[in-house]
């Protein structure tokens, strides 16, 4: 959360949430939340 008296621009808000649950930097970064939901969705639809 932001401290009192400071405002967060929409760009800062989006950048924060795009990198929130990622591991690593650059090309080899992994989005942990995306991997989790892909796995769960695959298990649900595979039978």
C-alpha positions as CSV (number, residue, x, y, z in Angstrom):
1,X,0.0,0.0,0.0
2,X,1.0,3.6,-0.5
3,X,2.1,5.7,2.4
4,X,-0.2,8.6,3.4
5,X,0.3,11.7,1.3
6,X,1.7,9.9,-1.7
7,X,-0.2,9.0,-4.8
8,X,0.4,6.1,-7.1
9,X,0.0,6.6,-10.8
10,X,-1.8,4.1,-13.0
11,X,1.5,3.1,-14.6
12,X,3.1,2.4,-11.2
13,X,0.0,0.4,-10.2
14,X,0.1,-1.8,-13.3
15,X,3.8,-2.3,-13.1
16,X,3.5,-3.4,-9.5
17,X,0.8,-6.0,-10.3
18,X,2.6,-7.3,-13.4
19,X,5.6,-8.3,-11.4
20,X,3.9,-9.3,-8.1
21,X,4.3,-13.0,-8.1
22,X,7.2,-13.5,-10.5
23,X,10.6,-15.2,-9.9
24,X,13.7,-14.2,-11.7
25,X,14.4,-11.3,-14.0
26,X,14.6,-10.8,-17.7
27,X,13.8,-13.5,-20.3
28,X,13.9,-16.4,-17.8
29,X,11.4,-15.0,-15.3
30,X,8.5,-17.2,-14.2
31,X,5.1,-16.0,-13.3
32,X,4.3,-18.2,-10.3
33,X,0.6,-17.3,-10.2
34,X,0.2,-18.1,-13.9
35,X,1.9,-21.5,-13.6
36,X,-0.3,-22.3,-10.6
37,X,-3.6,-21.5,-12.4
38,X,-2.5,-23.2,-15.6
39,X,-1.7,-26.4,-13.6
40,X,-5.0,-26.3,-11.8
41,X,-7.0,-25.6,-15.0
42,X,-5.2,-28.5,-16.8
43,X,-6.0,-30.9,-13.9
44,X,-9.6,-29.9,-13.9
45,X,-10.1,-30.3,-17.7
46,X,-8.0,-33.4,-18.1
47,X,-10.5,-35.5,-16.3
